[in-house]
Amino acid sequence: MLRLLAVDCWLLSLVSGPPPLPGTNRYFRWVGAKAGGQCCGKIITAIKLKLMLHWPNFSIDTCKRWVKTAVLALLLFTLSLSFSSVSHAKRPSSSMPAGNAITDGRALLRFALPFDNQTVRELQISLEDIGNHIRSKRWGPISSDVSKASRILNLRESDILESIPDAKKPEAQALVVQVKDGISLLEKAVEAKDREKVIDLKAKILGSVGEIEELMVTKFPFEVPAKYANLPQLKGRATVALETEKGQITVVLDGYSAPVTAGNFVDLVDRGFYNGLPFIRSEESYVLQTGDPEGKDIGFIDPATGKYRNVPLEVLVRDEKEPVYGITLEDAGRYRDEPVLPFSAFGTVAMARTETDPDSASSQFFFFLFEPELTPAGLNLLDGRYAVFGYMIEGKEVLEQLKQGDKIVSAKVIKGMENLVKPQV
């Protein structure tokens, strides 16, 4: 599809004047503004992905050759989406709310939990929705969201607790009390129109709601294909602290959605593989990549076998029970399907790989430095092409400062190590 991008940008300049310098962020924004909104966001992401993840030594001249985008290319792309037959049409989602794409990593992790309790999900959605209104201080909708959350807790608490195993009910009941107390304080903060207090209380309450939801997950939701039994697997979640030269970053890894990818990463962290490794690529508002070991190898060589360990592309699609392995959603013709773990949050963690082989990931990974102007949330070509396996939950200010050449001092699993299943011999 990228080869369609061969029509000169003079078509756009006819109506808008000369474009900014090719290859700059301002240039990508100019193309997006002139050529077509959200659809163009997909192509812009694909172009930048091509340049920055696969071509570390690209130049402005290279960029000029690739980025000659025009109306014809966008029209062809739009038509291909409109008229291509899709074998797996997107089904209505019962867990994710309609509306704008979610850009909070913690929220994405909550929505990715595999449980079946509609009441607690309604409670969560009502509280998450506050974030859609707080920036513009729309206090009416915020008040409605808080009132709905309060009604759910007061009238349907038993519906929430029925999904909790008996052994964990006391813990869940204590968390429900915390949520109720938090909502009482939230109602007062909304009445006082205290924006900062509302933001703080919302985060704390949703943290407790997320803990309740985690208690509802009683078993791993699917069987990983037997051919991946030789790889580590994370049967649940784990939290990793990355200590860098600029400070600490905390990430949560989601083994429920990407057990092989997350398991590989946790295993490498446990081995101390990432300690001392530098960040090898940095692109402002796009990616920060690391995981390349010293020497000629570009990934992890398993000392037990002496062989390069590669992991498959692994993407769980919304409303499906198990991930798609070994093929991109694009190559599978599933253009409209949405991953459970999308590239829509700053600090999305995903595996790097070669362009031609979807199963070539090993140890190199990258943080996605999301910027809505360049890569519209939920509308980019990274989704379904690279395996997301977690999100940064703390340390955004550190991640913003890190550049190529900075190093990871240490990486440690601080929670969830018991969920790692070692490879079967």
N, C-alpha and C positions, 0 to 999 in steps of 0.2 A: 504493500500500500504506500510505503514511503517513497517508492520510485515514481509515484504520481506527482510528487512535489517538484515538478520541473518547469513550471510556467513562470515567466518573469514577474517580479513584483511590480513592474511598471503598470500592470492592470489596476493595482490598488492605488498607486501614486497618482493616476490620472484624476482621481476624485479627491485626493487628500494631501497632495504634495509629496515631496520626497520622504522616504522612510528614514528612521534612525539607523545608526550603524548596525549592520547585521552581526548577530552573535551576542548582542547585549540584551539584558533583561528588558530594557525599554523597547527594543526591537520586537521581542516576542509579544509584549503587551500590545504594541501597535498592530501586529498581524492579527491578534485576537480581536481587538476592538473593531478593525476594519472588515474582517472577513467572516465573522459569524458566530460570536458568543460561545455557547457550550460545546458545539460540535468542533469548533476550532480548538477549544481547550484540549480535546482528545489528541489532535494532531500535534499541537505544540508539545504536549507531554511526550508523545512518541519521538519527536525530533530531539528533544533534550535528553531523553533516555538514551537514544542512539549515540549522541555525542558524548555523554558524560559517564555512562556505565560501561560502554564498550570501547571507546576511543580515548584513552587517557591523554593522548598527545595531539588532540585535534587542534586546528588552527582556525583563525578567522577566515582564511581562504577556503578551508574545508567547509566551514559553516556557510559561506556564501554559495558554494556549490549545492549544498543540501537544502538550505532554507530559502528557496525561491518559490514561496507559497503564493497561490492565487486562487481566484474564485472557482476556476474549473476544477482544481483538485478538491476543494471543499465540497463542491457540488457533487462530484463523483463519489466522495466518501459518504455524503448524506444519502445519496440514492442507494448506495450499497447497503446502508443500514436499513433503509426503508423497504427494500424489495428482496433482500436475501432471505432464503428460507432458513428458519432457525429450528433446529430439531428439539431443543429443550427450552421452550418458552418459559419466561419467569412466572412463577406462581405467586399469588398473594401471600404476603408475609404475615404471620401471626405474632411475631415477636418485635419487629422493628417498626417504629412509628413512621407514618407518612410525612412528607415534607422535606425540609432541607437535609442534606447529608450531615451525619454526625461527625464533628471534628474534635471531640474530646476522647482521648485514648481510654480513660477510665470508663466512660459511658459505653464505648464500643466493647470493652471487655465484659461489662455487665450484660449487654445484649447478646453476647456470644455464649453465655452459659447455657448448657443443655438441660433444661428442666421444663416441666409442664405445669405451670400454675399461673393462670391468667390474671388472678387477683393481684398477686405481687407484681406482675408485669405492668398492670394498669397503674399501680401505686408508683412504680418506678418512672413510667412515662409521664405521669402528671408532674413529678418533681423535675425530671430532665427538661420538660418543656419550659420551665422557668428561665432556663438559659437562653431560649429563643426571644424572650421579651425583656430581659433585664438590661441589656445594653441600651435600648431605646426607652427604658423606664416606663414600659406599658404596665402600669400597676393594676389595671382592671383584669387583664388576662392572668397576671401573676397571682392575684388574689383568688381567682377562680381555680387555678391549678392547686393552690394550697388548700382551698376548701374541699376540693375533690379528694386530695390525699387524706385529709382529716376524716372525711366520710368513709372512705375505704377502710381505714384503720378501726374506726368506731363501730362500723356495721358488719365488717367482713373479716375480722381478725381470725376467726376460726377457719375460714377458707384458706388463709395463708398458712396457718399452722398444720393443717391436715397433710401437707406435703413434706413435713419435717419428720424424720425418723424419731421414734420415741426417745431414744438415747440422747438425741440432740435437742429435744423440745425445750428443756430449761434454758439452754443457751439462746434458742430462738426467741423465747418469751422475753428474756432480758433485753434482747436487741429490739423487739417490738416496743418495749417500754421506752428505750432510748429514742426510737423514731418518734413516738408520740410526744415525748418531752421536747424533742427538737422541733416538731411541727408547731407546738404551742409557742415556742420562742420565735419561730419563723413568721407566724401570724402577726405577732407584735411588731417584728421588724418591717413587715410589709405595710402594716398600718402606719408606721412611722416613716415609711418610704426611705429606709436606710439601706441604700444599695449595697454597700460593702458588707454589711451584716447579713443581708439576704444571700449574697454569694457565698460567704463563709458557712452559714448554716446549711444551705443547700448541699454543699460538698460533704459536710459531716453527716447529714441525714442519709444521703445517697450512699455514703460509705457503709453505713449500718444496713441499709437495704441490700446492698451487694453482699454483705456477709450472710444475711438471711437467705438470699438466693443461692449462695454457695453451699449452704447446709442442705438444700433441696437436691443437690446432685449426689446421688447415692452410688452410681456405677459409671464406668466408662461407656460412652454411648454407642460405640461401634467396634468392629473387629478390624484391626489394621491388616492389610493383605499379607499373607504368609511370606511372600518373597522379600519383605522388608524386615523379617525377623532377625537378620544379621546386623541391624542398625539399632542404636539406642532409641528408646521411645519414652516420651513424657506422657504418662497417663493421668493427666490433671494439669495443675498449674505450678509455676515456680517463679520466684522473684530473684533477680540478679542485681547486685550492686557493682557498677563499673566505676572504679576510682581512676580518674584521669588527672593529667597535670593541671587541669583547670578546675577540678572539683568532681563531685560524685553525681552519677546518673543512675537512677533506679528504673529497671524495666520489669514488666510482668510478662511472662511467656505463657501462651495459651496452648497447652497440649491437647485440650479438648477439640480444637479446630485444626491443629497442625502437629500431631504427636511425633512424627518422624523428624520434621524440621526442628521443632523445639527440643526434642530429645537429643539430637545431634549437638545442638548448641550447649545445652546443659552439661552434657558429657565433656565437651571441650573446655568449658569453664571449670569444671571439676578437676580436669587434668592440669589446669594452669596454662593452657595453650595461649590465651590472649594476654597474659601478663607481659608487659613490656613492649607489645606490638604498637607500631605507629598507625595513625590514620593516613591512608595512602591517597585518598582523593577527597577533595572538599569543593563543593560548588554552592555558593550562597543561595539560599532559598530553594535548594534542590536536594543534594545528597551529601552525606558524610560516610565514607567507606573505610573499613579496616578488616583485619583478619588474614592478611597475607604474611606467611611466615618468612623468616630469613632463609636465604638460599634460593635455589632454582625452582623449588616446589611452589605451587600457587594455592595449595590446600593442605589438608591434614593427611599425613601418612600414618596409618594405624600401625603401631609398633608390634601388635600381635600378629599381623598378617604381612606387614611390609608393603602394603598396597595403599593406593590413594583411596580415601573414603569419599564417595560421592553420594549425595542424597537426592531423591526425586523431587521434582516440582510437585507441590502439595497444596491444593486450593479447595477449601470447603465452601460450597455454594449455599447461599441462604435457602432454608427450607429443605435441604437435603440431609440425609443421615450420615454420609461419609464423604471424605474428600475425593476430588478428581486427582489422579496421579499421572505424571509423565507427559502431560500435554497441556498447552495453554488453552484457556477458554476461547481465545480467538481462533486457534487452529482447530478446535473442536466445533467451531461454528456457533458457539454459545455467547453471542455478542451482548445479549441483554441480561444475562445472568449476573448476579451481584455476589461477590465474596462475603462471607461472614466477617472476615478481617480485611477491610478495604484500606487503600492508601488515602485516607481522608483526615488523618490527624498528624500534627507535628510530632515527630519522634516515632513514627511507625518504624518497626524493625523488620527487615526482610533480608533474604539471602541473595547475594550476588551470584551470577552464573554466566557462562558463555552465551552468546546470542543464539548459536545454532543448536545447542543441546539443552533441553529443559531439565535434564537430570544431571547436570554438571556441577551443581552447587556443592561446596565442601565446607570451608571454614570462613570464607569472606562474607561479610554481611554489611548492610548499610542502614543508616538512619535516614528516613525521608523527612526533609526539612520543608514541610508543607507551606506553600504560600497560595492562598485562594486565587489571586490575580493570574498566576501562571498555570495552575493546575486545579481547575474547579473540582470541588469535593464530589466524589462519586462519578466523575466524568473524565477519566483519564485512562490511558492505555497501560498503565502499570498494573491495574487491577486484573487479576487472572493471568498475568504474565510472570510475576515473581511471587515467591512464597512469603507472605507475611506470617510472622509467628509471635508477635507481641507488640507492646507499646511502651514508650517511656511514660512513667507516671510521676517522676520527680526529677528535677535537675534541668528544666528547660533553659534556664539562664546559662548553665554550663554548656549545654549542647549548642547554643547559639554562638558561644565563644570559640569552640574547637575548630581548628584548621588543619590542613594537611601538614604532617610532621609532628603534631602533638601526639602524645602517647597514652595508652592505657597502662596505668601503674599496676592495677590488679583487677581481677574480676572474680566475684565470689557469689555462690548460691546462698542466699540468706533465708530462703523459705521454699519448701516444696521439694527438697532433695529426695524425700521418700517416694515421690511420684515417678522417679526415673527408673525405667526398666532396662537393665543391661541387655546387650545383644545375646541371643541364644546361639550357642556353639553348634 
